[in-house]
Amino acid sequence: MKIQIREGEVLDYEGGGNLRDILIEHDKKLLREFIAATDADKSHIDFHTELGADAEVALMAWDDPEAAWIYRHSMSHVLAQAVRHLFPAAKLAIGPAIDEGFYYDFDVETPFTPEDLTAIEKQMKRVVKQNHRFEREEISREEARSRLAVDPYKLEILDDLEEDQTLTFYKDGDFVDLCRGPHMLSTGQIKHYKLLSVAGAYWRGDESRKMLQRIYGTAFVTREALDHHMKMIEEAKKRDHRRLGQELELFFFDDEVGPGLPLWQPKGTVLIDELEKLAKETEAEAGYLRVRTPHIAKDQMYHRSGHLPYYKESMYPPMELEGVTYYLKPMNCPHHHKIFDSLPRSYRDMPIRLTEYGTCYRYEQSGELFGLMRVRSMQMNDAHIYCRLDQFEEEFLAVCRMYLKYFELFGIEKYMMRLSTHSQEGLGKKYVDQPELWKKTEDMVRRTLENGGIPYEEVAGEAAFYGPKIDVEIWSAIGREFSIATNQVDFAVPEKFGLHYTTSAGGEEVPLCIHRAPLGTHERTIGFLIEHFSGAFPPWLAPVQAVVMPIAERHQPYGAKVLESLRAAGVRAELAQDQTLNYRIRAAQKQKVPYMMILGDREVEDSQVAIRLRSGENLDPMGVDAALAMITDKISTRAID
């Protein structure tokens, strides 16, 4: 057995066994320095796993990014163990690690209370202090069913596993759970954790199934890392787009309208309009042609496109009218294909870039709805580029560069292009059954990204049904990750619609189609921007850009003239003349207005304005024209500060 301890340091061990015993024999201090290992296939294995004499593994340090998934999953077992101790009748569901934490789902008669969480966390401390070793055991399916007799959710998971799959249980103390692992050595290795919240969660995300209780927690190797994370959670709460959306009068949801269907206030509509204006300018410069399409269409078009076979569960139910079946459109692409096909196309016309701010409707599951991030009515910054094969790389890179332009504009410094490819076993089920075209287009996308120097990571099994796609991941100012937009290659649907162009040789060729939405949906993008800027939008995007504040009644006529000048220059400005000056300043700061123009005797006499920024900084008094020039320059250049 070959065990890579560190770079350039390899331990050759005669025979097989588990890593725990081998490392104790070699140097038991390694058990504190490393948490687990990876095998030759890069799969994670823990120190309990029995390995053959020919195994090759590399040890994983505690500070490895992948280590967090192991110790957080281990802590989910500690959580389940604590709940079972305090609530013996609780039925266990699932308990995975997630980004920056873990959760476990329970079926209990009475929902957990904040006091319950306190008691559960206290019990977890006992389990950690007892430092139970995680023990791995492989058992038969019959024995597994016997052990899981009191846990119907575990039995359902067991029934879904392949008959020949190895079944493993992990035990720590008196707690045993069906789990494939891996785990850390013992419950006492992580001491810095915190239970965060409890929420309802449908079993397997299906709103027709029972609502379970989901307890969220987090864990870190050091106290400093946990404290930092808890501070970031508090900051995230302050920036929560749902709360700020109400406070800043941007949007809301109403039960009589329906879940997932946002209603946009006038101030929120300004954000939509400004984003659409930005996209129109950017796309006009890039040679896009704007189109508009209806909100509904016959079912036969969605059968033809493949959306009904592959996407029906996410579509609103059909409408039957005069013997014809209609659907609300879940996306714009079939309509755009129709527009492309409405005129004869030549190789000289290519590429053709059709763009639309089309409203689409998707029936997302109730348990998946989340503010503006997951809605049922969405306005998409959608476009479809029809191009020749020799134009693909240039067009695909141009779309990626459009993303980068927007990132710079919004001050987004961290991003990643996530290339989603197909899986072989999904062909003909989840994906169109054309393996050669899958390979060809996936290779094209990889080569294009690499040639363009665009950072990306690859994930198998998450492509669109018609081709590979890029999901754009971005990080906000406080490090929260968002999936904001997509860029997809479609090699299948244009052929289904009979799309073609005349080649230089006089023949016919099916175009490639690039689906792209650099600003995603207005809903998700605005949700991100609210949290990224904490509601303090750059001046060009701020719903109200300036508030004029005459100090006393005698200053109001001058205030009206300043307001008129601002509005004539295209500045979104308001006049605040009621209540005390301090009250008006606090109100404007609460609404995060960039500029407050305070007018007193001196300002009236000198035809000036005193500007207070929302940060609390006061600028030197300046003339109205100078103030206008400063503000309009920030707006016209879309400056971020």
N, C-alpha and C positions, 0 to 999 in steps of 0.2 A: 504494500500500500504506500502511495506517495501522498504526503500531506504538506501542502505549501503553507508554511507558517506566516512568513512575510515575503516580500519581493526578494528573490534570490536566496531564501532560506527554506529548504525542503527537508522534511523528515521522511526517511525510508524506513518503513516498518514491516517486519516479516509477519505474514499472516493477515487475518481479518479481525473484526471486532467492532466495538463502538468507540467513537472518538473520546468519550469521557474517560474510559479506562485507559486508552492509549496515551492521552495527554497527561493523566495522573502519573503514569509510569515514566513519561518523558520529562515533564516539568509541570506540576499541578498549578503553577501560577498562570499558565496559559488559559485555564478555565475562567479566570477573572478578566483576562485581557480580551478574550474572544467570546462571542455569543453563540455562533453556529458556523456553518460551512456551506460552500457551494460545490456541487459535483461537476463532472466533466461536461454535463449538459447545461450548466449554469443554474440548475435547480437548487433550491435551498434545502438543506438537511440539518437536523439538529444533532446534538452530541449523543442522543439516545439511540440513533438509528444503527442497526447492525450492517456493517459493510464487508464486502468481499476482499480477498487478498490483492485483487487487481484494481481496486478502487483508486481514483485520483481525485483529491479534494483540496480546496483552498479555504483556510480559516477566514471567518468574517469578524472584523473588529466591531466593538460597540458603537464606534462613531461612523461606521459605514451607513449610508442613507437607507440601505435595505434592512439594516438591523432593527430599525424602528417598527417595521411591520411584524417582526417576530416577537419583540417584547410587548408590543401593544396587544397583539393577539393573545399572548400569554396572560396579560392582565384582564382580558375579557373573560378568561376562564376563572380568574380570581374573583371577578365581579359575580359571575354565575354561581360560584361556590358560596359567596357571601349571601346572595339572595336565597339560595336553597337552604342555607342555615337559618335565616330569619323567616322565610316564607316557604316552608316545606312543600306546600301544595302547588307552588309555582311550576308551570310547565316550560321547558326550555325550547327555544327556537334556534336562532343563529346568533353568533357572536364574532364577527370579523374585525380585523384591523381596518381602519380607513385613514385617509390623509389626516395627519396630526392627531389621531386618536383611535378610539375603538367604541363599539357599542355591543349590547346584547339585547335580544328581544325575548320578552317573557309573556306568558299568558297567565294573568292573575285575576282573581275575582274582583278586587278593588284596585283602582289606579294608584300608582305610587304617589306619595306626597313628598314635599321638600324635606319633611322630618324623616321619612323613610330613607331618602338618599343619604342623609347624615348618618343614620344608623347603619346603612349598608357600607358606607365608606369606613366607618369605625370597625365593622366586621372584617373588611378587606385588610385593614392594618394588622388585625390578629393573624390572618392567613399569611401575610407577608412576613410577620415576625416569626411565625412557626417555620418558615423556610422549607415548605414541602418540596420534595424533588418531583419534577415532571417525569412520569414513567410511561413509555410508549409500549403498546401491546397490539399485535395483530391477531384478529380473531375471525371465526367463521361467520357467515351471514346469519345462521340459525342462532348462534350465541348473541350476536349483535341485536337481533330482534328481541331476544329475551331480556337483555339489559335495558332496552329502550321502551319496554312495555308501557311505562307511565308517561312517556313523552311522545305524543302523536305527531308532533312536528318533526322530531328526529326520525321517526319511522317513515314519514313521507320523504324525507331527504334520502334515507337509506333505500327506499324503493326506487328512487330515481337514479341510483348509481348503477353502473354496468355490473352485470353478474360476475364478471371476472376481475372486478376492481378489488385491490387489496383494501381491507377494512381495518382501520386503526382507531384505537381508543387511547386517550391520555388521562392518566390519573395523577392527582396531587392531593395528598392527604386522603380524606374520605370521599373526594369528589371525582367522578369519572364522566368523561364526555366523548361522544363520537367526534373525531377530528382527524384531519390528515396532517396537522402540524404545519411547519415545525414550531418548536417551543424553546424557550431558554431552559437552562438547567433546573432552576428551582424558583419558587414564588418569592424568595427574599432578595432576588437580584435587582429588582426595580423598586425603589422606595419613594420615588417622586412622581406622584400621580394625583389626579383629581377627578371626581365625578362632576359633570357639568350640568346635565339637564335630563329631563324625562319627557318623552313625546309619544303620541300615538303613531303606530305604523301598521298598515295592513300587512297581513302575512303574504309574503312574496310580492308585495306592492300591488296586490289585486284588491280593489275596493269591494269586490263581492265576497272576499274572505274576511276572517275575523280581525278586528282591531287589537293589536298587541301593544304592550308597553315597552318602549325602547329607552334604555338608559345609556346616555353618552358619557364617555370619559376620555381622559388623555393621560399620557405618561411620557416621561423623559428620563434620560440617564442622569442628569444633574438637576439640582435645585434651581440653579440659575436659569437653565433652559425652560423649566416649568414656569418659573416666575415671569420670564419674558413672554412666554406663550399666554399666560393669564392676562398680562397687560395688553397683549394684542387682541385678545378676546374682548376685553372691555372697550378697546378702541374700535373694534369691529361693530360692537353694539351701538356705539355713538354714530357710526357711519351707516348703519343698516338702512338700505334704500327704502324699505317699507315704512320705517319710522320717519325718515327725512321726507319721504314722498308726501306724507300727511302734513308734517310741520311746514314744509315749503309750498304746500298747496299745488302739488304737481299732478298727482293722480290718486285714485282710490278705487276700491272694488265695492260692489253693492249686491246684496243677496238676491234682490229682485231682478237684477240684470243677469247674474250668474257667476259662478266661480271661474277665475282665470280670464275674465273679460274686463280689462281695465277701462275706466272712464278717465279721460285726460282733462284736467283743469286747464284754464287759459295759460297759466305759467308753464305747465308741462307741455302744452302744445307748442310753445315757443321752442323748447328743446327739440321736438320732432321737426319743426320747420327749419331750424338751423342745421340740423344734421342732414336733412334732405337737400337744403341749399348747398351744403358742402359737397355732398355726393354728386349733385347735378353739375356743379362747376368742375369737379375732378373728372367725372366721366365724359363731359363734353370735350375737355382737353384731350382725353384719351380716345376719342372717336366713337363713343357709344351713341346708339340711337334709342330714344325713349319711346316706349309703347305703353298701352293700357289694355287690360283684359278683364272680363267679368268675374264676379265672385263665385259663380256656380257653373257647372257644365254637366253634360249627360254622362251617365256611367260608362258608356261605350268608349269614351276617350280615355278614361282612367283604366279600363281594361286593356286598351291598346298600349298605354304607356307602361303598364305593369304595376301601377300603384295599388290597384285593388287587390291583386294577388299577394303583394308583398307588404302593403301599408294599410290595409283596411282597418285594422284594430285602432289605428291612430286617426281615423277619419270620422267625421260626424255621420250619424245614420243617414240613409238615403231619403230623399223626398220623392213621393210618387205623385205626379201630376199628369192627368189625361193619358194615362198609360205609359208615361215616360219617366224614367228614374234619373234624378239629378243628385249631385253631391256638391257640398261646399268645397271649394278648392283647397287642398292641403298644401299646394305649392304651385308656382307659376310656370314651371318648365313645359308641361304639355301645351299650354296656351301659346308659349313662345315658339314651340315647334310648329304650331299651326301658322303663325305669322311668317316664319322662315319659308314655309312651304307654299305660301300664298302667291309667290312670284317666282319666275325662273331665275336661277342663280348661276353665275359663271365663276370660274376659278379667279377671274379678275376682281370679282366682288368681295372675295374672301380676304380677311376675316370679316364677318358680320357680327356686331356686338349689340344685342338687344337688352335694354335695361328697363326696369319697372319698380316703382314702389307699390307693389301689390299687397293687398291684405289677404292673408291666408288663415285658415281655421283648422286646428288640429285638436282632437279630443284627447288631451293628455289625461292620464289617470288622476283622480282627485288627490291621492296621496303624494303625487309628484309635483303638484302645483306649488309654486314658491314665488310670491310677489311678482315682479316683472321678469324674473329669470326663467320661469316656466309658466307660460300662459296658453290660452286656447284661441285667442285672437291676436294675430301678430302682423305688423307691417314690415315687410322684408325688403332690404336693400339688395334686390335680386337682379341678376343678369346672366345671360347665356351667350357664350362666344362660340360661333360656328367657324371652324377653321380647317385649313388643309393640314395634312400630317407634317409637312415641312414648316408650318407656321406654329406648331404646337409649343415648342420650347419658348419662343419669344413671347407668345401670348400668356403662357402660364407664369413665366417670370414677371411679366408686366403686372399681373394680378398680385403676385407676392410683393412686388415693390410698392403697389398701392397700399397694401397692408402696412408696410414699413413707414410710408408717408403719414398715415393716420396715427401710427404709434408715436411718431415724433411729435405730431400735433397735440396729442393728449398726454404727453410726458410719460409714455409707457416704456420703461427701460428693459423689462424682462419679458421675453416671449418665447414660444416654441411652436414650430409647425409639427403637428402630430399626423404622420402619414398612416392612414388606416388601409390595410390591405384585406383581401378575402381569405377565407379558409377553404381548404380543399374539400372538407366534409360538408361545407355549406352549399356547394354547387348544385343548382337545380332546386334548392330549397330557399335558402336565404339570399342567394346570389344567382344571377343569370348563368346558365350552364355553357360558358364559352371559355374554357381554361386557357387557350392560346392567347386570346385577347386580354385576359386578365394579366398574364405574364408580361405581354408586350407593353400594356399601358402602365403597369406598376414599374417596370424598368424605365419607361420614359419619364415618369414623375421623379423617380430617384435620381436619374441622370440630370434632370433639369435643376432640381434642388441643389445637387452637388456642384454643378457648373455655375450656378448663381451664388454659391457661398451662403445659402440659406440654412440655418440650423434646423435640424428636424430629428425626431425619433420615430421609430416604426412600431406599429401595433397591429398584430394579425387579428383577423376576424371581426373588424369593425367597419368595413367598407360600406358604401352605399350599395344597393342591390344591383346597380348598373355600372359600377366602376369604382376605382380607388378614389379616396378623398383625403383632403387635408383638413383637420380641425385645428383651428388657431387657438392656442392657449396663451393667455396673458396674465400678468400679475399686477395687482393694484398697488397703490402707494404704501400700503401696510403689509404687502406680501401675500394677499389672498389671491388664489388662482381662479380664473374664470375661463370657460370655453366660450368664445365670443363670436366666431364666424367660421365659414367653411369654404373650401375650394375643391370642386369635384370634377372628375373626368368621366364622361359618359360615352362609352363606345357601343352601347346596345340600343338605347331608346330611339336615337335618330333613324336607325334602320327600320325599327318598328313603324315609324311614321312615314317611311318612304322618302325621307329627306335625301336630297342629292344636289350636286352642282355639276355643271358641265366642265370637263377637264380641258386642258390645252389641246389634247388629241381628239376632242370631240366626243369622248365617252362620258359615263356618269360615275361619280364617286360619292360615297356617303361621307359627310363631314364629321369630324370629331366635335364634341360639344363640351365646353368647360362651363360648369355651373359655378358661380362665385357670388359671395355676399360679404364683401370686406367689412361692412358695418353691421353685419348680422341682421337681427331684427331691431327695430327702434326700441322695443321693450327691453330686451336684454342689454343692449348697448347703453341705454339710459340708466338702467339699474346699475351697471358697472360704473358709469361715470359719476353717478350720485355717490357711490361708496369711495371711488378713487379720489374724488375732490372733496369728499365729506360735505357735499352740497354747495361748496364755495367754488362755483364754476368760473372758468376764465371769463373775462368781460364779454367776449363775443358770444358766449353761450349762455350767460346769465339771463334768466327771464326778465328781471328788472336790472338795468345796468347802472342807473343813477337815481337818487332821490334828492329832490330840492327841498331844503328846510329853512324857510324864513323864520328868524328867531321870534319876531313879534308881528302883530297885525300890520304895523306900518311898513314892514318889509315884504308883505305879500304881493303887491303889484310888481316889484322887481323880480320876485320869485316866479311870477307868472311869465315874465319876459324870458328869464333864463330857461324855464321849462319849454317854452315855445322854440327857443334856439336849439335846445337839445333834440327835441322831436323833429325839427326841420332837418337836422343833420343825420337823422335815422337812428338816434339813440333811444332805447326803450327807457323812458324816464317817467317818474311820478312826482307829484307835489304832496308833501306831508306838512300840514299846517295846524293840525289839532293836537291837543295834549301838550305836555312840557317838551322842551327840546331834548332833555335826557331820555324821556320816554320814547320819542321818535327815533333817536339814535339807537337805543336798545332794540327797538322793533326792526329797524333796517339791518342791524347786525345779526339779529336772529334770522332774518330772511336772507342773510349773506349777500347783501347788495354790495357790489364792488366800490361804488363811489357815493359819498354823502356830501352834498354841497350845502354848506351852512352859510346863511346870509344874514348879516347884521348891519349896523349903521355904517361901519367902515366899508363893507363890501358894496353897499348901495352907493355910498358917496364916491368910491373909486371905480365903480363898474367892474368889480372883481367877484370872485367866489373863493371861499375857504373850503378846501376839500379834505374830508376825513375818509381814510380807507377802512375797509371792514376789519383790517388787522389792528386798528386802533391808532395807526400812524397818521399824523396830521401833516399835510403838505403846506408849503408856503403859499399865501394868497396869490392868485394869478387872475389875469383877465379872462373874460368869458371865452374869447376866441382861442386863447392859449389852452384853456381847459378843454374846449371842444376838440382842438387839434390833438391833444394828448389822448383823450378817450377814444376818438374815432380812429386814431392810428392803432391803438391796442385792438380795437374791434376789427378793423379792415385787414390787419395782418394775422388775425387769430392768435395773438400772443398768449402764451400759457400763463404768464404772471400778471 
